[in-house]
Amino acid sequence: PITFYCGNRFCPTCSFIKSGKNADIIRKVLMKARADKKTLIYGTFTTKNVKATELTKEIEKINTAFTKTLTVPKKLKENIKGYVKKLEIKYNPIQQDYNVHIHTAIAVINYYKNHIKTEEFYEHFKRYVKDDSIIPPDIKVIGKTDKDITKVANYLAKEDLIQNMFYSDEVSNNIFNAVKNKRLLEFCLSFRDLKKEIESTLASKVNTKKNKMPLLTTLTWDNNKKIYIN
């Protein structure tokens, strides 16, 4: 028997499986960063709501602005060693527009000696977005327990696209077209290497169990009866 999964990010079953795998990888990446004496912070960056016609352009704008915020300014570039980002889209049925925002977990060195204030993230982000009226990002330090990291990992990994499919076909199509061929979850800087390391470990564990399934039955073709028999 062969189990087939479509792999579509809008499929409830496949997105549930994918979110579970991603949550495990994110959790292990954050654990490794914490073990390496890095401070973990959690942030949410958002821009103004836009209409459907501007949705694709807004996704590109916030992605570019966010990446520049964490990697271009000297102080942030020197202290931020890795981060995972999750792009989310929320439909507002009252205003009939869309909010694009990014959730992120960031590994920082020298956090308590060379503290990066929320105002600094805000100043750089709104400069790259080219909009001084956007709200400041929500920045907080992730707790030091395994439970705190697991909670953040589960939140970053959750697949939220399906909730936008319950409004109308038009909204569904707008979301579908806007995220087509785009990565919603990304591991950047040192987190990219950590992710590869963890995935290679998981792959080796799977390979060790290959071909160890028990033999349930052996079927032979009966040419007279034209059926398989045990």
N, C-alpha and C positions, 0 to 999 in steps of 0.2 A: 504493500500500500504506500502511496505517495501523498504527502500533505502539501497542498499548494496554497501559498499566500500571495495576494496580489501586490503587496508592497506599497499600495497607494497611501499617501499621507492623510487622505480624507476617509480612509477605511477605518471603522471603529476597532475592528479586531487587530489589524496590522499596526495601527497607531498605538494601541495599548501595549502590544509586544515591543514595539520600537521604544516607547517611552520607558519601559522597564529596563531594557538593555542600556539605554542612554543614562538613566538615573544611576545605574551601577557603575558605569564608567566615570561619570562626573564625580560621584562620591569617592571613588578610588583616587582620582586625580587630585581632588581637594585634600584628601587624607595625606597623600604624598607631599603636597606643597606645605601642609601644616607640619609634617614631620621634618621638613627641611627648614624649619624655623621661619616660615613666612607668615605674615598676618593676612588673614582672609577677610575681605570686605565684600558686601553685597550692595548692588546699586540698581536703580531703575531710571532710565533716561527716556524722556518722552517729548514729542513735539505736538503742535496743534493738530486738531482733527482736520481731515481733508475729505473732499468729495471723491467719488469713484474714479473720475477722470484723472485725478492727481495721485492716485494711490501708488502706482508703480514708481513714479518719480519721487514720491515721499520716502519710499522704502530705500531707494538708492541714496537719497540725501541723508537720511538718518544713519545709514550704515557707514557712509563716508565720514560724516561728522564724528561719529562715535569712535571709529578707528583712529582718526587723527587726534582726537582728544586724549587717548591713552598712549599714543606712540610718538607724537610730535613735540609737545612742550618738554623742555629739558628736564624739569623736575619729575614729571610723570614718567617720562621715558626711562630715566635712571632708576626709579623705584618700583615700577610695575614690571614684574617678571613673567607673568602669565595671566590669562583670563579666558573664561568661557562666556560666550554671549548667546542669548536666545531672543530672536525677533518675534514679536507677537502683534497681532492685528485684532482689534475689537471693533465690532460694528455697533453704532449707536442708533437704535431704531427710532428714537424720538427726533434727533437732529438729522437722521438719515445720512450720516457720514462715518468716517473710519478713523480710529486712533491707532497710530503706529508707535510702538515703544520697544525698548530693549531692556531685558533683565540680564544682569551679569554678576559673576563671581570673580573677584580679582585677587591675585596673590601679590603682596607688597612687601618689600624689604625696608628696613629703617623706618617703619611706620611711626613709632613713638619718638624717634629722634628727628625725623624730617617729615612731619605729619602733612598729608595732603588733605586740605580742608574741602568741604562740600562746595564752598564758594569758588575754589580753584577749578574743580571739575565743571562747575556751572559756567564760569567765565569762558573757558576754552570751548565748551560744548556749544554755547549759544553763538560764539564767534564763528565756529565752523558751520553751524546750521544757518547762520546769517539771519538770526531772528532774536532780538533782545527781549521779546515778550513771552518767550516760553518759560514754563515753570522750572525751578531748580530740580536737579536730580535728587532722588532719595538715596542717601548713602549711610550704611551702618556696618559695624564690625560683626562678623559672623561669630557666634559663640564658640567656645573651645571644646565642647563635648562632641562625641560622635553623632549624637542625636541631632545637634544643630546642623552639622554638615549634611546628614541624611535628609533633613527637612529641606535645605536649600537645593540639594541635588534633585529631589523629587519634584520640586517646584519648577526648576529650570528645564527638566526633561519632559514635563507634561505636554501632551499634544492638544493644543487648544483650538485648532482650526475647525474641528467638527462642530463646535458650538455656533459657528457662524453660518452653518448650513441649514438652520431651522427657520430662517426668516423668509427667504424667497429664492427663486431660481436666479433672479438678477443679482442678489447679494452673493449667492454661492459662486456664480460665474465671475463676479468681480474679484473675489478673494482668490479663486482658483487661478485666474489669469495673472494676478499680481504676484503670486508666489511661485509660479511655474519656473522651473530651472534655477531656483534660488535656494541657498542654504539658510535654514532658519536657526540651526544650532551649529556654532563654530567654536573650535578650540584654537587659541592663538598664542604666539610666542612660545614659552617653555611648555605650556599646556598641550601644544600640538605633539611634542615629543613624548610627553607623559601618556597621552592617549594612545599613541602607536605602541608604546611599551606595554601598556595594559592589554590592548587588543591582541598583541602577539602572544601574551601569556594565556589569554582566554582561548585563542585559536589552538595553541599547543595542548591545552587541556582537553579540548574537543577531539583533537586528532588521536589522543591516546585511547579514547574510548571507541574509536572507529572499528567497525566490523566485529563488535563484541555483543551484538544483539543475539538473543537465543533463537535457534532455529525452531519455528513453530510447526511447520509441516512441509512435506515434499510432495509436489503434485506431478503426475505423469499423464501424458496425453494418451487417451484410449481411442485409437483410430476407428474402431467399430462403433462405439457409442457416441463418438464425436464430442467428448467432454474430457475435462481433467479429472483424474481420480487420485485419491490419496494412496 
